Amino acid sequence: MLAVRLVQLIEDRIELLSRELREKGWDSPQCGDLHKVPADELEARTREIYRNLCEWLLDKAEAQVERRYTELGERRAQQGVAYSHFVWAVLATKEHVRDFVQREGLSDSAMELHGELELLHLLSQFFDRALYYAAVGYERERDRIGGRQRRRKGDEQRKST
């Protein structure tokens, strides 16, 4: 099965893929706010993306994707990372994985080419869901932060009257 071969390739090359992504994507101006994320955390999340991707492709564990990326969206909001920069980073990751699949040329026959196309569809679906759940978490955290700020401002106004 093509997905299993891809998972094995990714697992064998997690460090290489993470380094390439860091060098290619995280340094772009569209991801500038990622400097607000501690380097070791960003490194760990980059590797985690590939591990999550492998699990999702094999198990299709949407609940895990929902939980993890909702938490990640909340965390990036807490860190003050602009949502557009976060989205760009996810899109850069998606593009990097897609390029990796195409570069590796996993299909040797028409049947495998069909499988590769299906795999690219699954990859796209994974990243679309990851972005959605991250947006949910980001919005939730922004609403929480905004509510806390409004309460604090209201308290200050009451004290001054």
Buried (B, 14 or more C-beta within 10 A) or exposed (E): EBBEBBBEBBEEBBEEBBEBBBEEBBEEEBBBBBEBBEEEEBBEBBBBBBEBBBBBBEEEBEEEBBEBBBBBBBBBBBBEBBBEBBBBBBBBBBBBBBEBBEEBEBBEEEEBEEBBEEBBEBBEBBBEBBBBBBBBBBBBBBEEEEEEEEEEEEEEEEEEE
